């Protein structure tokens, strides 16, 4: 029994890689984030009133890399191509093969834009009523014990299937 407790305590204190969403300096959400993990930010564009998506990947150095984007309409400031491939897919303009470092990634998650985080087949709402928070997406190595409150917030009542 003592051995089991020692193993559990060691596992809780061993640093693990995390995708962390900070609100100010406080971890709001934490999700497992080993190298190669991908996630998508989806929001409603404030002018076009169409959903946009950006796909990110956690790199071997722990940094975040923008790797693809997709949207339905072109507007001011939107490039005609990015990355290595641009094509139409089911009514979406898809640009892939992008390799733009964005670490840390700052997002003002306004309610009108309905920001969502898609992670491993699940969707998490990032917006709510009130002053829109500025969220910072980054990675860090930390023990489960220190990330547990933010992990529990992530898997709590906010999760819904896509």
PyMOL commands that set and color helices and strands:
alter all, ss='L'
color gray80, all
select helices_A, chain A and resi 2-13+111-113+144-155
alter helices_A, ss='H'
color red, helices_A
select strands_A, chain A and resi 15-23+26-32+38-44+51-58+64-71+85-89+92-101+105-109+116-119+122-125+133-143+159-161
alter strands_A, ss='S'
color yellow, strands_A
deselect
rebuild
show_as cartoon
